[in-house]
Amino acid sequence: MECVLCTRIGESVEVQEALGQLVAAIKNSDIYREYRRHSERVDRTEDLREKINEYRARNFELQNTFHAEDLLDAMEEFERQYEKFREDPLVEEFLSAELAFCRMMQDIEIKLAEAVDFE
């Protein structure tokens, strides 16, 4: 089944052009370029992407399985387990750049939804 919204967006040349401009602006932003630079460095380091993905998965799991009263203790233990890992400048720089990029994308999404009065 084809996505009706996707078809409708495809029919709107103006929206497609604006989307292309937005994508170009994102890709030309310092935040995105910094994220890509660190991402490429991670990919050139053996097994580092896999270790970062494991770190992310454990972090996600903790934040989504523990109740608020247990989360603080679990997060402290998690931080202790990954303290040495996070001391690696490449890991820290990548995760910081990734966070900045994610925040930029979230900000774009929020502002877009607000601008079109979408709840």
N, CA and C of each residue as an Amber inpcrd file, in Angstrom:
protein
   357
   0.8490000  -1.1790000   0.0000000   0.0000000   0.0000000   0.0000000
   0.8930000   1.2400000   0.0000000   0.6360000   2.1390000  -0.8730000
   1.4280000   3.3630000  -1.0070000   0.9870000   4.3950000   0.0270000
   1.9480000   5.1080000   0.5600000   1.6870000   6.1590000   1.5420000
   0.9580000   7.3260000   0.8620000  -0.2710000   7.6050000   1.3170000
  -1.0800000   8.6680000   0.7190000  -0.4010000  10.0150000   0.9190000
   0.1200000  10.2600000   2.1130000   0.7880000  11.5260000   2.3860000
   2.0120000  11.6970000   1.4890000   2.7860000  10.6240000   1.3260000
   3.9660000  10.6970000   0.4670000   3.5750000  11.0630000  -0.9560000
   2.4810000  10.4990000  -1.4430000   2.0080000  10.8010000  -2.7870000
   1.6030000  12.2650000  -2.8720000   0.9180000  12.7430000  -1.8650000
   0.4870000  14.1400000  -1.8700000   1.6710000  15.0930000  -1.8150000
   2.6690000  14.7660000  -1.0180000   3.8690000  15.6110000  -0.9720000
   4.5500000  15.6040000  -2.3290000   4.6070000  14.4460000  -2.9450000
   5.2190000  14.3310000  -4.2620000   4.5050000  15.1670000  -5.3030000
   3.2130000  15.3740000  -5.1190000   2.4340000  16.1740000  -6.0670000
   2.6720000  17.6680000  -5.8910000   3.1630000  18.0800000  -4.7430000
   3.3770000  19.4940000  -4.4630000   4.8220000  19.8720000  -4.7790000
   5.0070000  20.4610000  -5.9340000   6.3390000  20.8520000  -6.3740000
   6.9390000  21.8730000  -5.4120000   6.1290000  22.8010000  -4.9490000
   6.6190000  23.8240000  -4.0320000   7.1500000  23.2110000  -2.7400000
   6.4220000  22.2460000  -2.2000000   6.8520000  21.5910000  -0.9620000
   8.1280000  20.7940000  -1.2230000   8.1860000  20.0940000  -2.3340000
   9.3850000  19.3250000  -2.6830000  10.5990000  20.2400000  -2.8190000
  10.4160000  21.3840000  -3.4670000  11.5180000  22.3270000  -3.6350000
  11.9620000  22.8890000  -2.2880000  10.9990000  23.2450000  -1.4440000
  11.3200000  23.7780000  -0.1230000  12.0200000  22.7160000   0.7270000
  11.5590000  21.4810000   0.6080000  12.1920000  20.3830000   1.3330000
  13.6340000  20.2130000   0.8710000  13.8510000  20.2890000  -0.4200000
  15.2120000  20.2030000  -0.9580000  16.1010000  21.3150000  -0.4250000
  15.5440000  22.5100000  -0.3140000  16.2960000  23.6430000   0.2270000
  16.6070000  23.4360000   1.7110000  15.6370000  22.8910000   2.4390000
  15.8490000  22.6230000   3.8600000  16.9490000  21.5700000   4.0420000
  16.8840000  20.5060000   3.2700000  17.9040000  19.4630000   3.3440000
  19.2750000  20.0430000   3.0270000  19.3610000  20.8630000   1.9940000
  20.6400000  21.4910000   1.6320000  21.1450000  22.3780000   2.7650000
  20.2410000  23.1430000   3.3810000  20.6350000  24.0140000   4.4900000
  21.1380000  23.1970000   5.6750000  20.4710000  22.0840000   5.9570000
  20.9120000  21.2040000   7.0520000  22.3010000  20.6620000   6.7420000
  22.4770000  20.1390000   5.5310000  23.7700000  19.5580000   5.1550000
  24.8920000  20.5910000   5.1160000  24.5680000  21.8450000   4.8830000
  25.5690000  22.9060000   4.8540000  25.8210000  23.5250000   6.2280000
  25.0480000  23.1260000   7.2290000  25.2090000  23.6990000   8.5630000
  26.4880000  23.1750000   9.2200000  27.0690000  24.0130000  10.0540000
  28.2620000  23.6090000  10.8000000  27.9780000  22.4100000  11.6840000
  26.7920000  22.3820000  12.2830000  26.4200000  21.2840000  13.1870000
  26.4150000  19.9600000  12.4470000  25.8100000  19.9230000  11.2690000
  25.7600000  18.6840000  10.4930000  27.1540000  18.2800000  10.0170000
  27.9070000  19.2390000   9.5170000  29.2540000  18.9180000   9.0140000
  30.1400000  18.3890000  10.1360000  30.0090000  18.9670000  11.3080000
  30.7880000  18.4890000  12.4650000  30.3600000  17.0700000  12.8340000
  29.0700000  16.8180000  12.8470000  28.5630000  15.4700000  13.1200000
  29.1070000  14.4680000  12.1010000  29.0350000  14.7940000  10.8170000
  29.5210000  13.8810000   9.7690000  31.0280000  13.6400000   9.9020000
  31.7740000  14.6940000  10.2340000  33.2220000  14.5610000  10.3890000
  33.5490000  13.5640000  11.5020000  32.8900000  13.7020000  12.6260000
  33.1320000  12.7820000  13.7470000  32.6070000  11.3830000  13.4390000
  31.5000000  11.3040000  12.7400000  30.9450000  10.0040000  12.3700000
  31.9150000   9.2380000  11.4670000  32.5080000   9.9370000  10.5170000
  33.4820000   9.2930000   9.6250000  34.7230000   8.8470000  10.3910000
  35.1450000   9.6310000  11.3640000  36.2910000   9.2380000  12.1900000
  35.9620000   7.9820000  12.9910000  34.7500000   7.9030000  13.5190000
  34.3200000   6.7180000  14.2610000  34.3570000   5.4980000  13.3490000
  33.8660000   5.6570000  12.1200000  33.8200000   4.5320000  11.1890000
  35.2140000   4.0410000  10.7880000  36.2000000   4.9170000  10.8680000
  37.5680000   4.5120000  10.5200000  38.2940000   3.8220000  11.6750000
  37.6650000   3.7870000  12.8470000  38.2700000   3.1640000  14.0230000
  37.5980000   1.8180000  14.2570000  38.3860000   0.7710000  14.2040000
  37.8590000  -0.5900000  14.2770000  36.9530000  -0.8120000  15.4860000
  35.7930000  -1.3490000  15.2320000  34.7960000  -1.7410000  16.2400000
  34.2110000  -0.5850000  17.0520000  34.6130000   0.6400000  16.7930000
  34.1200000   1.7380000  17.6150000  32.6370000   2.0010000  17.3850000
  32.1760000   1.9330000  16.1410000  30.7440000   2.1470000  15.8640000
  29.9160000   1.1160000  16.6280000  30.3760000  -0.1210000  16.6340000
  29.6580000  -1.1850000  17.3370000  29.5920000  -0.8960000  18.8410000
  30.6940000  -0.4310000  19.4080000  30.7240000  -0.1110000  20.8380000
  29.8170000   1.0810000  21.1560000  29.8090000   2.0660000  20.2900000
  28.9220000   3.2210000  20.4910000  27.4650000   2.7870000  20.3930000
  27.1550000   1.9280000  19.4460000  25.7790000   1.4360000  19.3100000
  25.3570000   0.6370000  20.5380000  26.2720000  -0.1350000  21.0890000
  25.9870000  -0.8890000  22.3130000  25.7240000   0.0800000  23.4670000
  26.5510000   1.1100000  23.5690000  26.3760000   2.1280000  24.6070000
  25.0030000   2.7920000  24.4680000  24.6330000   3.1720000  23.2580000
  23.3280000   3.7970000  23.0170000  22.1820000   2.8620000  23.3950000
  22.2990000   1.5940000  22.9940000  21.2390000   0.6180000  23.2720000
  21.0560000   0.4290000  24.7750000  22.1570000   0.3160000  25.5070000
  22.0740000   0.1660000  26.9680000  21.4590000   1.4100000  27.5960000
  21.8510000   2.5720000  27.1240000  21.3120000   3.8260000  27.6440000
  19.8080000   3.9030000  27.3850000  19.3930000   3.5960000  26.1640000
  17.9770000   3.6020000  25.8040000  17.1970000   2.6150000  26.6740000
  17.7410000   1.4240000  26.8250000  17.0860000   0.3860000  27.6270000
  16.8880000   0.8590000  29.0690000  17.9330000   1.4340000  29.6460000
  17.8360000   1.9300000  31.0210000  16.7310000   2.9740000  31.1570000
  16.7120000   3.9220000  30.2490000  15.7670000   5.0220000  30.3520000
  14.3260000   4.5820000  30.0950000  14.1510000   3.4250000  29.4630000
  12.8030000   2.9870000  29.1230000  12.3200000   1.7790000  29.9150000
  13.1360000   1.2470000  30.8240000  12.6960000   0.0830000  31.5820000
  12.6370000   0.3320000  33.0770000  13.3730000   1.2990000  33.5680000
  13.3970000   1.5480000  35.0040000  12.3560000   2.5860000  35.3890000
  11.8130000   2.4120000  36.5810000  10.9030000   3.4100000  37.1300000
  11.7270000   4.5740000  37.6570000  11.1060000   5.7120000  37.7750000
  11.8110000   6.9410000  38.1590000  12.6430000   6.7650000  39.4190000
  12.1080000   6.0700000  40.4060000  12.8320000   5.9230000  41.6760000
  14.0740000   5.0400000  41.5360000  14.0980000   4.1350000  40.5860000
  15.2520000   3.2600000  40.3720000  16.1930000   3.7840000  39.2900000
  15.7260000   4.7140000  38.4970000  16.5010000   5.1750000  37.3460000
  17.7990000   5.8540000  37.7510000  17.7770000   6.6590000  38.7730000
  18.9750000   7.3720000  39.1930000  20.0950000   6.4070000  39.5580000
  19.7890000   5.3910000  40.3590000  20.8030000   4.4010000  40.7330000
  21.3000000   3.6360000  39.5120000  20.3850000   3.2570000  38.6420000
  20.7620000   2.5120000  37.4360000  21.6450000   3.3610000  36.5310000
  21.3140000   4.6360000  36.3880000  22.1140000   5.5240000  35.5360000
  23.4980000   5.7630000  36.1360000  23.5850000   5.8880000  37.4560000
  24.8930000   6.0460000  38.0970000  25.7720000   4.8290000  37.8420000
  25.1840000   3.6430000  37.9430000  25.9420000   2.4090000  37.6730000
  26.3590000   2.3480000  36.2080000  25.4520000   2.7150000  35.3260000
  25.7440000   2.7480000  33.8890000  26.9030000   3.6970000  33.6080000
  26.8690000   4.8760000  34.1950000  27.9370000   5.8560000  33.9880000
  29.2700000   5.3400000  34.5110000  29.2420000   4.6310000  35.6360000
  30.4900000   4.0340000  36.1560000  31.0340000   2.9820000  35.1850000
  30.1480000   2.1610000  34.6530000  30.5670000   1.0990000  33.7300000
  31.1880000   1.6720000  32.4570000  30.6740000   2.8020000  32.0090000
  31.1290000   3.3730000  30.7440000  32.0430000   4.5930000  30.9220000
  32.5110000   4.8100000  32.1330000  33.3440000   5.9870000  32.3930000
  34.5920000   6.0030000  31.5170000  35.3250000   4.9210000  31.4730000
  36.5480000   4.8510000  30.6480000  36.2100000   5.0180000  29.1710000
  35.1470000   4.4010000  28.7320000  34.7160000   4.5010000  27.3390000
  34.4630000   5.9510000  26.9700000  33.7640000   6.6880000  27.8470000
  33.4310000   8.0860000  27.5680000  34.6490000   8.9980000  27.6620000
  35.7260000   8.5350000  28.2760000  36.9520000   9.3380000  28.3630000
  37.7000000   9.3770000  27.0290000  37.3750000   8.4640000  26.1390000
  37.9930000   8.4650000  24.8060000  37.5310000   9.7360000  24.0860000
  38.4750000  10.6180000  23.7200000  38.0780000  11.8770000  23.0810000
  37.2350000  11.6790000  21.8220000  37.5390000  10.6530000  21.0440000
  36.7770000  10.4000000  19.8250000  35.3220000  10.0650000  20.1490000
  35.1180000   9.2350000  21.1590000  33.7590000   8.8690000  21.5780000
  33.0240000  10.1070000  22.0830000  33.6630000  10.8570000  22.9540000
  33.0280000  12.0390000  23.5400000  32.7030000  13.0830000  22.4790000
  33.6330000  13.3250000  21.5640000  33.3960000  14.3070000  20.5060000
  32.2700000  13.8710000  19.5820000  32.2550000  12.5770000  19.2440000
  31.1860000  12.0800000  18.3790000  29.8290000  12.2050000  19.0680000
  29.7250000  11.7370000  20.3120000  28.4440000  11.7780000  21.0100000
  27.9690000  13.2160000  21.2210000  28.8800000  14.1320000  21.4610000
  28.5130000  15.5480000  21.6010000  28.0150000  16.1190000  20.2790000
  28.7040000  15.7890000  19.1920000  28.2900000  16.2650000  17.8700000
  26.9480000  15.6570000  17.4800000  26.7610000  14.3910000  17.7930000
  25.5000000  13.7250000  17.4920000  24.3530000  14.3660000  18.2780000
  24.5920000  14.6630000  19.5380000  23.5670000  15.2980000  20.3630000
  23.2050000  16.6760000  19.8070000  24.1950000  17.4430000  19.4150000
  23.9260000  18.7700000  18.8430000  23.0950000  18.6430000  17.5660000
  23.4210000  17.6630000  16.7290000  22.6660000  17.4540000  15.4940000
  21.2310000  17.0250000  15.8090000  21.0570000  16.1140000  16.7500000
  19.7110000  15.6610000  17.1270000  18.8800000  16.8200000  17.6630000
  19.5000000  17.6780000  18.4670000  18.7700000  18.8290000  19.0000000
  18.3660000  19.7910000  17.8930000  19.2490000  19.9720000  16.9180000
  18.9140000  20.8320000  15.7930000  17.7160000  20.2530000  15.0310000
  17.7220000  18.9510000  14.7770000  16.6240000  18.3170000  14.0500000
  15.3250000  18.3930000  14.8460000  15.3940000  18.2100000  16.1610000
  14.2070000  18.3310000  16.9960000  13.6590000  19.7530000  16.9560000
  14.5540000  20.7250000  17.0000000  14.1420000  22.1230000  16.9430000
  13.4420000  22.4260000  15.6160000  13.9790000  21.9020000  14.5340000
  13.3510000  22.0870000  13.2190000  11.9480000  21.4870000  13.2190000
  11.8250000  20.2810000  13.7370000  10.5280000  19.6110000  13.7680000
   9.5170000  20.3930000  14.6090000   9.9430000  20.8680000  15.7640000
   9.0520000  21.6260000  16.6430000   8.6080000  22.9280000  15.9700000
   9.5740000  23.6510000  15.4100000   9.2410000  24.9320000  14.7750000
   8.3440000  24.7330000  13.5550000   8.5740000  23.6800000  12.8020000
   7.7320000  23.3930000  11.6540000   6.3060000  23.0750000  12.0900000
   6.1690000  22.2300000  13.1050000   4.8330000  21.8790000  13.5990000
   4.1090000  23.1040000  14.1460000   4.8310000  23.9560000  14.8630000
   4.2180000  25.1770000  15.4030000   3.8170000  26.1350000  14.2750000
   4.6630000  26.2490000  13.2640000   4.4000000  27.2010000  12.1750000
   3.1440000  26.8420000  11.3850000   2.8420000  25.5600000  11.2940000
   1.6580000  25.1540000  10.5300000   0.4720000  24.8270000  11.4640000
   0.6260000  25.1810000  12.7390000  -0.4240000  24.9770000  13.7330000
  -0.8350000  23.5120000  13.7870000   0.1610000  22.6340000  13.8940000
  -0.0790000  21.1940000  13.9720000   0.1120000  20.7450000  15.4110000
  -0.9030000  20.1160000  15.9590000  -0.8300000  19.6860000  17.3580000
  -0.3850000  18.2650000  17.4750000
